[in-house]
Amino acid sequence: MQASINGQSYQFKPGQTILQVAREHDIFIPTLCELNDIDHAPGTCRVCLVEVQADGVPTRYLTACDTPLQEGWQVLTRSAKVQEMRRLQLEMTMADHHQSCSTCKRNGNCELLAVANSVGLTEVRFHYTQGWENDEPVDEGQAIIYDRSRCIRCQRCVAVCRNVQNIDSLELAGWGSTAGIRLKGGSVEPSPCVTCGQCVMVCPTGALSERDQTQEVLDYLADPAITTVFQMAPAIRVGFGEEFGLPPGLNVEGQIIAALRKLGADIILDTNFGADVVIMEEGTELLGRLRQKKSPTFTSCCPAWITFIEKHYPDMRPMLSSTRSPQQTLGVIAKTYLAERRGIEPANMRVVSIMPCTAKKEEARRPELGHDGRPDVDVVLTMREFAHLLRREGIDLKHMEPSAYDDPYMSEYSGAGAIFATTGGVMEAALRTMYYVVNGKELEHVEIGQLRGFENVRTAHVNLGGEFGEIKVAMCHGLKGTRELVEEIRAGRMDFDFVEVMACPGGCVDGGGTLRSKKAYLPYALKRRATLYDIDRHTKARQSHNNQQVQRLYAEFLGAPHSEKAHHLLHTSYRDRSCVRPADIEAAWDEQAEEGK
């Protein structure tokens, strides 16, 4: 099939949209609501309007993102009329939008402003606020904040929640200028939402963002009575440099340590240390469950996955490992073991986590994860918040000379701890140590190839040796595939001994708290993943049990994995938080509608 774009003839395949053909031939058409990475092209923003001429048919103006190109069409992407219509469309969008850009969470990286510039918008003559003028951003202390005044109704968040994560907790409600996104169930707790943050990753404006806690951290740093303890997740070092103009996937661990020192951090630790401790506990737990013929055991490192089980499949809670996540493990050890060794009063310590995850904010607030009336982790900053914090203090990561950890108790980590950040990494780390415990020798091939891949669900058989022989394992990333696997296990159609789940596609390296890109969803997953494996390859100890500081922790403080003390400090329990069902949601909306009449 053949048609022309801007006077040039092009071949195309049946069903291809005007936008797809234009992109194939490097012809620019502005877009806003469309996001090709998640196959989302609703045509709602109408910024991609083009002029279409065809024999015997009046000239039409059509949206390029959702209009299939037809034989013989003559498409103009920048006629005077098209440009005028695009500008008017953007002007109307901006008129129904909070224009205090200086206070927007997307300031400096806003897709709406970028498109407004690309269409040549120079003024906004109208301003309509009746849809949101009396609405404050929804903030009940939850991890993710929705600001209706900045929503452009592109429905990307609805699409990623429904089609990529299969959670379906969001919907577009209302009409005209009063329309906006709302949570099914009315608020976070009763809704199906698991705070994974993938909706934030695709939002083109500041309508969806994490709850900003940078000021809390600055207040801690300014208080001489407080000892600040920072921890950096394994994903941060491979996903943060690009924010400051460094190559995607570059390991910037040393620069981050230097930046934290310049901020005034008192103690700088690595969440990888917590990951190594988790392997000691979770691996021991799994071996015990295997001996008792209890299977499967699900990993417990991902808080969005924990919430998913508690809300969607609460009957499966007994299958979750009781071991805390690396973040919470490091937090409680810092406020007990480290405080004791350094002579610090735990009440004066504040643990700040830098995480690639929005769900970690909710995790830190769980009542089960605290001691003596205090949370084990006081504040969680996403990667975006950490970038904001550095900029507030005038720190440019690009110009920092790399530094190194120097804490003698809790800063060492193994290669196994480093790969926690990618899908399959927790499983591989656990099996390295479990094999040693079972056989009294190291696994000959430390890199377990069958556990590495990027399919949403992967299964493998691994020879654990000794009394266990071959065990069946599965790895999932992204909740759509996870739900399918959980349903199969729940129904008895599939059987595994050990299952690793990461709620976010790609794992923590592409979590809901990582850096956002314009017009792209998770663009650097493979580069970040490759760097993590390289870190593992070049780390002196590649197994968690060979971390000398972890060995010292057990020898001096915990005794042994799964000791009474270790169980008290490093394990937790889970709740039934069953979310509202679709029928309940519809009944609630009907009741609200009746009250509003």
N, C-alpha and C positions, 0 to 999 in steps of 0.2 A: 504494500500500500504506500501511497505517496501523497504528500501535502507540502505546502510551503510555509515557512516562518520568516517574516521580515524579508520576503522576496527570494529566499533561498529554498530550493527544493530538497526535501529529506524523505528517506524511506522510514517506515515505522511498522510496528506489528499491531494487529487488531487488538483493541482493548487498552492500548497505551493511552494515557492521558496527555493533554497538551503539555503539562508541566514535565512529565517524564521524558517526552521526546525533546523538549527544549533543553533539559539538563544533560541528556545524552550528547548534545551538540554544543554544550557550554554556552547556552543562551540564557541570560539572566532574566528571571521573573521573580519579583519580590513575593514573599510568603510570610505569614504570621501564625495562623492557627495550625497549619500543616506541619507534620513532623514525620518525615519519611522513615526514620529508624523504627518507629512503632506502627507503621502503615496507617497513619492517621491523616486523613484529608477531608475534613467535613465541609469545607467551603464556606465557613461561617464568617470569616473576617473580610472576605471579598477583596483582599489586597492584590490577589493574583489575577485580576481582571485582564482579559485580552480582547482585542477586536477580531471578529471572525467574519470573513466574507466567503460566500460560495455562490456558484451560478444559480440564478433563479430564486435566491433566498435573500431577504433583507439583511443588512448588516446587523450582527448581534454582538453583545458584550457578555462574555462567559467567564466563569471561574476556571482557571487553567488546572487547578489541583484535582478537580473531580469531574472534568469533562473529557470523555474519550475523543481523541482526534479522529477525524473522518477523512476519507478519500477526497482529494481535490480541494480541501479547505485551504484558504489563504489567511494565515494568522499574523496579526500585527501586535507586537508586544510593547511598543512605545509610541503609538500614534498620539497626537495632541489630545484627542478625546479620552483615550485610555489613561494618560497621565493625569488629566483633570479628574477623572472618576476615582482613581486611586487616592489622590490627595484628599478629595472630599470624603472618601470612605474612612481614611485615617483620621481626618479632622473630627468626624462624628464619633469615632472610637475614643479619641482623646478627650472629647467633650464629656463623655460618660466615664471619666477616669480621674482618680486623685492625682493631681499634677505636682505634688510636693516631692519632686524626684530626689531632692537632697536627703530626705529621710527614708527613702525606699531601700529595702534590703537588696534590691537588684541594681542599685546605683553603680554605674560604670560598666554594667554587663547586661543591660536591658534589651531584649529583642524588640520590644515595642518602639523604643526610641531609635533603634538602629533602622527599623523599617520606615519610621516617619522621616528619617533623614534620607533614606534611599528613594522615597517618592517625592521628595522636595517640599515637604510640609513646612511652611514658614510662619503660620499663625493658626490659632484656634479661636474662632469667632464665637463659639457657643460653650456653655458649661451646664451640664445637666447632673444634678446630684440627688434627684428624688429617689433613686434606687438604693443609695447608700449613705446619705448625709447624716442619718441618725444612728448608723451602725458602727459600733466600735469593733476592731479586730477581735475575733473570738480567742480569748486567752484565759483558760481555767487552770493554768499551770502545766498544760500538756506540752508535748514535745514540738508539735507542729501548729503554727498559727495561720489562720485564714483571714485575709483582709479583703472583704468584698469590694472595697473602694478601688482596688487595683486589678480586679478580675476582668478579663476581656472575653470570657465565655468561650474560649477556644476548645474547651473540653478535653484537652490533652490529659489532664489529671484523671478524668473519668476513664479515658481510654486505657491508660497504663495500669490503673488499679483494676479495671475489669478484664482487660485482654491479656496483659503481661503477667500480672500477679494473681488474677482470678480471685480477688478479694471482694470487689464490687461494693465498696463502702461509700462511694460518692455518686452524686447525680446532679443534673442541672434542674433547678426548680424555679418556678415563677415565669412571668411573661415580660417581654419588652425590657425596659430599663430596670425593672425590679428583679429580673432573673439573676440567679447566681448559683454557685455550687453549695451543696449542703451534704452533711453526713447522714447516711441512713441510720435512723435511731435517734437523731437529734444532737448527740454529743459523742465524744470519743469512747467513753467507757461502754455504753450499751451498743455501740455500732460494731460492725465487723472489722473496723480499722485496726491494724497491727502496728501503726506508726513506722513502717519500713522507710518512708520518705521518698519513695520512687515518684510520687506525685510532685514533690518539690523539685526533683531533678528535671522534670519536663515542663514546669510552669515557665512561660516566657517573660513573666513580669515578677513583681514582688507580692503577688496575691497569696502565694504559699511560701512559707519560710519557716526555719526553725525558731524556737523561742530564744531570743538573743540574751546570753548571760555574760557577755564580755565585760560589762560594768562591774558585775560581782567579782570577777577575777581581778580587775584593776583595784577594786577596794581591798581585796585580800593582800595584794602586793604592796599597797600603801600603808598597811597596818603593821607596825613593828612587832606587835604582840603575836602575830600569826606566822607560823611556819608553813610556807607554801610548798606542796609536793606535786610536781607535774609528772604525768605519764603520757607516753606517746605510743599509739597503736601501731602495729606492724604495717598497716596500709598507708599511714601518713607519710612515711619517708619516700614512698614511690609515687605518691599522687599529689604532692603539694608544690613541687618546684615550678610547675607550669603556671601557677598563679603569679609568679614573679619573673616570667619570661624565660625560665629554664626548660630544657627539653622534656617532653612528657615521659614519665617512667624513670627519670633520673633519681638515683638514691641521694636524698638530701638530708639524711639523718644528722650528719655533723653540723650542717648549717642550722638545723632546727635547734639542736642542743645549744649552739652559740647564741641563737636568737633568744632562747629562753633565759640564758644567763644574763644577756643584756637587759631583758625585761625585769630581772631581779628575782628569778625563781630561786628558792633556797635549796631544794633537792630536786634533781631530775632523774627520773627512772624510766624504764622501758616496759611497756605492757607485754612485750615478748617474754620477760621474766615470769610474769603471771601466767602466760601461755604454757611455759615449761612446767610450772607447778600444776596447772590444770591437767596436763598429760599424766603426771605422777598420780593424781587423784582419780581422774576419769579412767585411765588405763587399768588401775588396780580395781576400780569399781566394775569395769566391764569383765575382767577376768573372773571376778567373783560371781557375776551374773551368769557367765558362760558355764561355770561349774555347777550352778544351781539350775541350769537349763531354762533360764529366763531370757527370752529374746522376743523382739529385738531391743537393743538399747539405742536410744537417739541421743545425739550430742546436745549440749545445753549452752553452747557459747553464744548463740545468736539470740538477742532479746526479742526481736520481731517474730522469730520462729517460736519462742516460748509463749508469747502472747497469742500467736496463731493457734497453738495447741490448747491453751487455756480457754480461748474464745470459741474456737470452731470444733475441736475434738477433745473436750475436757476428760472424757472417759479414757483417753490414752496417756494421761499424765504419768501413770506408774512406769511407763516405758522411757521417760526422760531420765537422763543421767542427773543425779542430784548435785553434781559438781558445779560450782559457780563459774561464771564467765571469767576470762583473764582480767578484764577491767575490775570486777568486784573482788577477785582473788587478790590482786595487787593492792587494792584499796584497804582491805582488812589487814593484810600483812604489814602494810606501811603503818597503820595506826596501832599495831600491837608489837610485832617483832622489831620493826625499824625504830619505832618510838622508844622502845625499851633499850635498844642498842645505842641509840644516839642521845638518850636522856632527854627526850622531848615529851612534854605533856600532850597526850592524844587530843585533849579538848582544844588545844591551841593549833592543831594541824588542820590544814585544808587540802584535800586531795582534788586536783583538777585533771581531768582526762581530756586528751585531744583525740577525737574519734572520727571515723569516717561514716558515722551512723547517727540518725535521729532517734532511733529506738533506745540507744544507750542513755539518753536523757530520762526516759521513762524508767528504765532499769534502775538507775541510780536512786530513784525515788521510791522503789519498792520497800515496804515496811520490813520485809524479811531480810533485807540486805543492809542492816545496820547493827550497831552494838552500843549499849549504854545510852540509848536515846539519841545517838548521833548517826548520820549516814556514813557508810564506809567510803563513798565517793561523794564529794560535796557539789561539784559542778562538772558538767560535761560540755565541752566546746566541740562543735563540728569543725571540719576543716575550713569551712567558709568563715565561721566565727573567729577561728585562730588567725586567718589572714587579715580579718578586720582588726583584730587586736594588735597585730604587728604594725599595721598601717597607722593605727591611732597613736602608736608610740614611735612612729617614724623609722621603723626597722624594715630594711629591704633585704630579703633573704639572699638575693643574688649577690650582694656584696659582703656577706658574712663569711669569715674564715672558719672552716669546719673545726669543730671541737669534739671532745669525746666524753663519754660518761666517766664519772669518777667515784660514784658511791660504792663502797666496798661490800655492801650487803645485797643489793637488789637491782643491779644494772646489767649484769651479764645475761646473755641469752644464747640459745642454740639456733642452728639453722632450722630445726623443727619448729621452734617458736615463731620464726620469721614467716614461714609459709602458711600460718594460720589465716592470713589475710585473703587467701584465694581458695576457691572451691576445691575440695579434695585435700586441702592442706592439713586440716585437723585430723582427718582419717590417717593420712600418711605419717604425721607426727606421732599419733597414738600407736600405730602398728610398729614403728621403729622401736619404741620403748617396750611394748608388750612382747615383742619377739625376744628382746634381751631378757626380760623377766622370766619368760617361759623356758628359754634354751640356755641361758647363761653365757651367751655370746652375741655379738652384734650381727645384725642382718647383713648378709654379704653384699647385696645390691641395695644401698641405702635409698636410692631414688626408685620409688615403686611406680613404674610406668603405667600400669593398668589403672592407677588411681588418678591419673592426670588426663584431663580432657575438658571439653567445654560444652558437652551435651547437657541439657537441663537435668537429666537423670542418667546416671551411669552405675552399672553394677559390675562386680568383680568377685572372683574367688581368690583368697589369699591364704597361703600356707603359713599358719602361725606356729606349727611345729609342736613338739612335746605331746601333752595330753589332749590338745585341742585339734591338731591337724588343720584341715582346710576349713576356713570360715567364709561365710557369705556376707558381703558388704555392699552398701549402696551410698551414693553421694548425690545430693540434689542442690541446685541453686536456682532461685526464683520460686515463688510460691505456687505458680500454676502447675509445674511438674511435681512439686512437693505434694500438693493436694491429691493429684492422681495416684502417687505412690502410697500416700497414707490411706487412701480409700482401698487400695488393693491389699495392703497389710491388714487393715481393719476387718476386711471381709474374708481374710484367710486365704486369699488367692496368691499371695506372695509371702515369702519367709526370708528374713535376714537376721544375722546376728548383731550387726552394727550398722547404723545409718547416720551419716553426717548431713545436716541441713544448714544451708545459708539462705536466708530469706531473700536477699538481693541478688539479681542476676549478676554472675561473675564473682559473688562473694563480697567481702568487706572492701576490696579495692574499688568497687563501684557502688558502695553503700549510699544511702539517702543523704548523708552528710558530706559527701565528696564535692569537688568543684563542679560547677555547672558550665556547660558549653552552649554557645548560641547555635541553634538549629541542629543540635546533635545530642543523642542520648547514649551515654557510656562510650565515648569514642576511643578511649585509651586503655581499655581493659587488658588487651593482650600485651601491650608494652609494660604495664605495671606488673602483670603476672610474670613476665620474663625476668624482670629485675628482682622480684622476690625469690625466684628459683636461683638466680645468680648469687644473691646474698646467702642463701642456704649453702650453695656450693663452696663459697669462700669463707664460711664461718668455721672456726677451729673445731668446736663441738657441734655435731649435726644431730645429736639425739638429746632429748630433754634430760634424761637421767645422767648425762655427762656434764651438765651445767654445774660447775663447782660451787657457785653461790646457792643453788638449789639444794645441793648435797649438804651444805653447811646449815641451811635453814632447817632441814629435817633433823640433822644431828644435834643442833643447839636448841631448837624450839619446838618443832612439831612431833619429833620422835620418828614417825614412819608414815607413809601414805595410808590414809584411812584410819589413823590412830584416833582415839577419842577426841583429842585436841584438834586434830586436822578436820575431823568431821564437824565439830562444833563451829570452827571458823570458816571452813572452805566449802561447805555444802549448804543446800537450801531446800525449800519445798515450794510447791506450786498450788495455785488456786483454781477453782472452777469459776471462770468469768464468762460463762456462756453468753454470746451476743444475741441480740434480738433476731428473730427469724423474719423472712420477707413478709409473711402474713401479719406478724405483729407490727412491722413497719408501716404497711399499708393501713392498718387499723388506726395507728397513731396519727398518720397524716389525715385520714378521714375525720378523726375526732377534732383535730386542729382546724380543719376546714369548716366544720360545723360551728365551732366556737367563734370563728371569724365572721360568720354570716350576720 
